[in-house]
Amino acid sequence: MTSVATTPGADHVEPEDPIVREAREYAAKLTLLSEGSVNRHFDPFEDIDWENPDFDPDAAPERWILPVSADPLGRHPWYLSQSKARQIEIGKYRQANVAKVGLQFESILISGMVNHTFALPNGDPEFRYCTHEMTEELNHTQMFQEMVNRIGADVPGMGPLVRKLRYLGVPVATLTPNLFFMAVLAGEEPIDHIQKAILRSGEEVHPIMRGVMSIHVAEEARHISFAHEFLKHHVPEQKSFNKFVLSLAMPLIMWILGRSIATPPKSFFDEFDIPEEVRKELFYGSKEARKVFADYFVDVRALAKEIGLMNPVAKQMWKMLRIDGPSSRYRSEPLRVAKAS
């Protein structure tokens, strides 16, 4: 049904301007997300029972063994051939490093978002939502660092080269916010995908890890929703040439940042003498590894189609980077595995 605008004293009604209607709907969605942050939020030092004896990192340590169904390393023959003590040691280090990467990425996100909100006009609904998100992300950085501290592994998080991306957060957010929120999705989607897979697997994991992931997944749903809505609202405003540039930048950003999030740094493989051929097979070389990585962006590919960024040239870019594939029918649709006949 078409919305209409009435004029006092007039005998007829006029259709509401599509731009006005879209802006009003965008504001309503952001208000709903903001109210969600008010009505359902977490405090990592109140909602995680850190002092519970069962939360001690060394309590039932076999729960740190990497889950077979949700971690490529956890099901690799090399890892499975290691002693249980070695599997636990590797699992603790890997989960601590994932948390450290999440902390570092969210620090970059916060710095960019602070500068994005700086110049927003009074009354802009993006300001309220973004400040809610920054509050939650700050809590997440504390939560991730607490997890790392309690595990006790001196993990680096991102590799040394990728860490330099932090210097780009502010200028990109200020000058090209569409690229910035694409980068937000490139970091958030893989972490969210991995954590949901672990929680859905039903495999036993350490309660520290389960508590941290449960809070992160719950709040990250709003953060990912906002990035999607932001791009749906702002990308169509762009001129044709700018949209074409964005269509090529989108898969490139997903590949670069997705790799930095999902692939452990070289120091991880050096720490545990993991053979180079295992590293390549796990994260680059095998057909399974490529599919796992491409599946992180099933929702992003759907978004690219929806906002007009999946043109023929862009499709080739997605394919060249090996992150093409099907799109989700709805956001966070569980991946379906074909059954053997």
N, C-alpha and C positions, 0 to 999 in steps of 0.2 A: 504494500500500500504506500502511495506517495504522500509524504508529509506536506502539509499546507501551512501557509502563514496567513493570518487574517488581519485585515485593516479595519480599525474602528470606523463604523458608519458606512462601510462599503457593502455592496450587494453581492460581491463575489469574493472568492478566495484564490490566492495565487500559490503555485507550488513553491515550496521552500527551496532556496538556492542550494544546489548540491554541495558546494564548498562549505556553506554554513552548516548544513546538516552533518557533513563528515566531521567538521571541527567539534560540533556539539557531541557527536557520538564518541569521538576520541577522548574528549574531556570526561565523559561519563565512565568510560572504561578505566581511565587513570584514577578517577575518584574511587571506583570499586577496588582497584588494586591497593590504593592508599588505605582504604578502610580495612582491607584484609590484613595489612601490616599492623594496624591498630588492634584489631580484634584477635589476631592469631600470630603472636610472635614469641620468640624464645630468648632465654638468657643462658648462655653456655655454662655459667657457673652456678646456676640454680637448677637447670633442667637436665644436666648430666651429673650423675652421682659419682664424681671423681674419687671420693674417699671410700667408696664401697670396696671391701676387700676383693670382690670378684673383678673389680676394674683395675687391679694391680696388673701392670703389663706382664708380670711373670706368673700370674695365676692362670693355670691351665693353658700354658703357652702354645700348645698345639693348635689353638684357635687362631694363631697368626699364620698358619700354613695357608698359602694363597689358594683361593677358591678355584676349583677346576672349571666350573661353568662360566665364570665371569672374568678370568684373567688368563691371557694367552700364555704367560710364563707358568702359571699354576698347572696347566695341563701339558706342558712341553716335556718330552721324554728326558731331557737333560735335568730339569728341575725334579722330576719324579724319581730320578735315579740317585738323588742326593740323600744323605742321612736325614732323619727327622729333625735332628738338632740344627743341621745346616738349612733345611727348608724353613724352619722357624726363624732363624737369623735373617735369611733373605727376605722372608715375608714381613718381618718387623721393619726392616730397612726400607723395603719398597713402599709399604703403606705410610711410613713416616715421610718419605720423599714426596709421595702424592699429596699429602697434606701440606707440605712446605711449598710445593708448586702452586697449590690452590691459594695459599696465603699470599704468595708473591703476585699472582695474577690479580687477586682481588685488591691488593694495594695499588696496582696500576689502574684498575677500574675506578677506584675511589678518587685517585688524583685527577683522572680525566673528568669524572662526573662532577666533582667540585667546581672545576672550571667551566663545565657546560652550564651549570646552574647559575654561575656568577652573573651572567648578562641576561638571564631570562626576565621578561617583563613582569610587572606585578600582576597577580591573578593567573599566571600561567600554571595549569595543573601539573605540568612536568616538574615544577619546582618541588611541590609537596611530595610527589611520588619519589623523585630522585633522592630527597633527603631521608625518606624512610628507607630506601634501598641502601644508602650509604651507612646508615645506622646498623642495619642488619649485616652488611659486609664487614664492618668494623668488628662486630661480634664474632663473625666467622674467622677473621684473622686471629683473634684471641683464642678461639676454640681450636683452630688448627695448630697454633704454636703450643698450646697446652698439651695437645696430643703428642706432638713431636718431643716436647720436653720430658714427658712421662715415659715415652718409649726409650728415650736416651740415646738415640742414634744421631750422630752429627751429620745430618743430611744437608746437601747443598740446595735442593730444589731444582730450579731450572739450571741448564748449562750456562757457562760463562758468556757465550755469545748471545744467547737468547735473553739473558738478564738485561742486556742493553736496550731491549724493547721498552723498558720502563721510561726511558727518556722521551719516547714518542707519544706516550699517553696524553699528556697535556696539549701539545700542539695539534694532534689529530682531533681530539675532542673539541678544541676551540675552533679550528679552521674547517674541519670536515666531519661534523657529527655523524653523518650517515656511515662513513667509514669506521668511526669509533664504535658505533653500536653493532656493526658487522663484526668487529674485532671482539666485542663483548660476547657475542654468540659463539665465535670461534673458540673462546676459552671456556665458556659455560656449558655448551652442549656436550663436549666429550666427557667432562667431569660428571655431569648429570647422568649421562648415558651409562658410564661405568658404575657409578654408585647405585643407580636403579637396578642394573643387572645383578649386582651383588645382593641387594636386598630382596629382589624377586627370586633369586636362585634357591632360597631356603637353606643354603649351606651355613653351617655354624661359623660365625666370625667373632672376634674378640669384642666384648661389650663396649669398650672405648670406641672402637671403630664403628660399631653399629649405632651408638648414640650420636656420634659426630655426623655420620652420613644421614641419619634420619632427620636431624635438624636442618642440615644443609639442603637436602632434597626438598623438604617442605617449603623452605623459604626461597630456594632457587627457582621454584615453579613460577613465582611472581616476577622474579627478575628476568627470566627468559621471556615470559609473557610481555613484559614491558618492552624489551628490545624488539620483539616481533611487532608490537603495536606501533612503536616509534618509527620503524622502517616502513610499515604499511602506510603511515600517515605522511611521512616526509619524502620518501623516494618518489612517489607520483608527482610531487611538486617540481621536480627537477626538469630541466630542459633535456631534449632528446640526446644530445651529445654527452651530457653529464650522466644520464641514465646508462648510456652505453659503457662509459668508463666504469661506473659502479658495477655493471654486470660482469665485467672482466676482473675487477678487483675482488669481488665477493668470493669466488672459488680460491683465488690466490691467498687471500687472508685466512680462509678456512684451513688451507693446507699448511701455511707457515705456522700459525698460532696453534692449530690442532696438533701438529707434530711436536711443538714445544711443550704442550700440555700432556700428551699421551705417551711420549717416548722418554724413558729414563735417561738421565745424562750419562756420558761415557764413564764418569767416575763410578757409577753403580756397577757397571760390568767389570771395571777394573777391580773394584772392592772385593768381588766374589769370584774373580777369575772365570767369568762366563765367556765361553769361546765366541769369537767374532762371528762365526757362521750361525751360531744360535741367535745372536743379536739381530743379524740381518734377516734371518728367517722369521723371527718373532714380530718385528716391527716394519719390515720393508719388503722382503723378498717373496714370501709365500703368498699364494692365492688367498688363503684364509686371512693372513695379516692385512692384505689390501682391502678385503671385504669388511673386516672388523673396523678399520679406520674409516672407510667410506660410509658405513652404517651410522657413524656418529652424526652425520649431517643429513639424515633422512628428512628431518623437519625443516632444515635450512633450505634444502632443495625445493620443498613444497612452498616455502615462503618466497623464494626467488621466482618461481612460476607465478605466484599470486600477484606480486608487485611488478611484474613485467621485466624481470632481469634474467630470464632464461631464453635469450634469443639464440639463433643458430651458432653464432661465434662463441657465445658464453658456454653453450653446451659442449663445444669442442674443448674449451678450457677446462671444464669440469672433468671431461673424459681424459684429456692429456695428463692431468694431475692424478688420475685414477681415484677420484672421489665422486664419480657419477654413480647413478643407480636409481632405483625407484624412489618415489616421494611418499611420505606418509599421508594417509587420508585425513588424519587429525593429529594435533600435536601430542607428543608422548605416546603415540600408538606403539604397543609392544611389537617387537620384531617377530615375525613368524618364520619358523624354520620348517622347510619342506620335509615331509616325512618320506622315508624310502619306501618304495612300493614293493 
